[in-house]
Amino acid sequence: MSKIKCYSVRLESLTSISGKCYKATAFDGSTAFIPKSQVYGQDYDVQKSDAYWIASWFLEKDDVKLQCSFKKEAWFDKETGNRLPTYTIEKHVPDQKTPVENNVIPELKK
């Protein structure tokens, strides 16, 4: 199974111009021609406008001048197009404490 990282991009319009290509227009007027194979569906979590999942490698190309944010990302299965679960791994590093000489708590002592 191969997976691909995608970003959620809010668009003013995403118009099909051929069997293999979309014309994407952002809210600032910037446009880009996106291959249909690099659009992984609509992001239904966004309520204010239409947002679509687009492959990250395509959006990060230098010649693509489409207004987008790289904050919301997800992973998709390349063959099926299904969204994969996203995991965040955080490592906890405890604070260094100095040892105490006497570990007796006075309120609990009889």
Secondary structure, DSSP 8 states (H G I E B T S, - for coil): --EEEEEEEEESEEEE-SSSEEEEE-TTS-EEEEEGGGEEEE-TT--SSEEEEEEHHHHTSTT------SSSEEEEETTT--EE----------------S----GGG--
